Amino acid sequence: MARVAFILLCHKDPDAVVLQATQFTAAGDYVAIHFDASASDMDYRRIKDGLADNPNVTFARRRVRCGWGEWSLVEATLRTVAAAEAAFERATHFYMVSGDCMPIKSAGFVHRFLDDHDSDFIESFDFFESDWIKTGFREERLIYRHFFNERTQKRRFYTSFTIQRRLGLTRPVPVDIQVMIGSQWWCLRRRTIEALLAFTRSRSDVVRFFRTTWIPDETFFQTLVRHLVPGNQIENRTLTFLMFTDYGMPVTFYNDHEEMLLTQDALFARKVSPEAAALKSALGALYASDRMDFTIAQDGRNLFRFLTERGRNGRRFVPRFWQAETTLGRGRELLIIACKKWHVAKRLTESIRMHTDVPAFDYLFNEEDTALPELGGIEKSLAKRGRHRRAFMRMLFDHAASDRVVVCVDTSSLDMITDFFTDRATVRMLEIECDFADDYLVGHAIRVGLAGPQTSSATFARLLPTIRSDMIYEREAIRDVGFQNTSHIRETASIAENAAALARFLSVDMVVAERLAQTPYLFVD
């Protein structure tokens, strides 16, 4: 059976370190600890005293003063790995964690998972070909020598870099090494660790090279594992669930994230807030429990993206040139149906096509496979339609040989609606106001990836009010603009009221409008 040796690098909160190590070892696993030499000696003694009677805990033989982006983090890891490899002969896997990591599965689940997967789990993407690095230095991390800490010695760091660049003092990557990059949160098998430690002893040239690279904890282990282990024995992912904000900062988890964390396809999570005492206690107890039934919904990242993007209503300062110079044409009428429930709007456009001669198109700016005529390729993707929307609509008018066209748009498309209302053409809008029952919202959450069939009712109970509020917000945002030539039909209105609104919107007589208002099952979910 798998036995895990956790490689725990930490620098603060000694009581939490003791608790974390105790929780890990209670399930029969091991912990090797490196406590940053920059931290208090008194705190280090508290950790050692608190774990003195625990035979499943060991410490790195020498503490290293660690700095972000420096080789010191790799050195501290190597020293801790070496201590674990020597102390724990029965350890089958070595798992890199920090003081902010906590298990989100039971030890039994973790051990069975590792038994079933004879692989090393480590992100390792090609350094030069992948897009893992989003901004900043790329090859500069490797070909120049970095002697100073970029955060604490910023002036020296950039002065040294500038001098090397001006003088052309670059260096090659070791010829037999393909540099890889990825997350530092890995889980490696014992034989891989043994091969890696042996490599560091025999290849001082490679160690010397990485010693003066920038942020080597993202490249050193990733490169060596790919160099030493066949590719079919490596799974290119981390078993630690972590997320980042738009600004590249790690997302912090709190007490109310417990249920979401347990449903992720990972074994551990990072980073858990030091203040989340209830969450840490629950996850620690979970690891020591015999629970094996975990439902994987894998909705964490989509939920986070949805919640953090709410309310971001950025606007472009000036129109694109094709928006500024392209018009639908004077004398034309664009008739916009704005509705969040797509099936309702589609039933209405089908009825419009049946009872009038006005060409009506469904969600051509929101739905990829909307039925459209051949327009020279611009119709083939949502991106093209949206990017050149006025030119696209002009071509649609021409193809339809009509000066009046109906289109459906989602109520989230306020920017697009606003843009069309600034056109020289006549623009009218019909807003369809629907009720948002829980069953509809559950289906909507699943369709857009905010939830899955396995998402729990407790998660939906928290999520549905947010989605409902978001939909109502979109509707109110459209109304707040105060667009002219706007009509409304409502699920709760009478046939006569809705017919009057449809007559104004489409400029049809009341007989036709009443037929449209009586469209079978118009508002039925």
Sequence and secondary structure as in RCSB ss.txt:
>XXXX:A:sequence
MARVAFILLCHKDPDAVVLQATQFTAAGDYVAIHFDASASDMDYRRIKDGLADNPNVTFARRRVRCGWGEWSLVE
ATLRTVAAAEAAFERATHFYMVSGDCMPIKSAGFVHRFLDDHDSDFIESFDFFESDWIKTGFREERLIYRHFFNE
RTQKRRFYTSFTIQRRLGLTRPVPVDIQVMIGSQWWCLRRRTIEALLAFTRSRSDVVRFFRTTWIPDETFFQTLV
RHLVPGNQIENRTLTFLMFTDYGMPVTFYNDHEEMLLTQDALFARKVSPEAAALKSALGALYASDRMDFTIAQDG
RNLFRFLTERGRNGRRFVPRFWQAETTLGRGRELLIIACKKWHVAKRLTESIRMHTDVPAFDYLFNEEDTALPEL
GGIEKSLAKRGRHRRAFMRMLFDHAASDRVVVCVDTSSLDMITDFFTDRATVRMLEIECDFADDYLVGHAIRVGL
AGPQTSSATFARLLPTIRSDMIYEREAIRDVGFQNTSHIRETASIAENAAALARFLSVDMVVAERLAQTPYLFVD
>XXXX:A:secstr
   EEEEEEE S HHHHHHHHHHHHTTT EEEEEE TTS HHHHHHHHHHTTT TTEEE SS     TTSHHHHH
HHHHHHHHHHHH TT  EEEEEETT EESS HHHHHHHHHH  SEE   EETTTS    SS STHHHHS   S T
TTSHHHHHHHHHHHHHHT      TT   EE  S  EEEHHHHHHHHHHHHH HHHHHHHHTSSSGGGTHHHHHH
HHHS GGGEESS SEE  B TTS B  B GGGHHHHHTSSSSEES B TT HHHHHHHHHHHHS          H
HHHHHHHHHTT     SS  HHHHH    TT EEEEEE S HHHHHHHHHHHHHHSSS EE  TTT TT      
TTGGG HHHHHHTHHHHHHHHHHHHT SEEEEEE TT HHHHHHHHTSSSEEEEEEEE    HHHHHHHHHHTTS
  TT  HHHHHHHHHHHHHHHHHHHHHHHHHT SSEEEEETTS HHHHHHHHHHHHT  HHHHHHHHT TTTT  
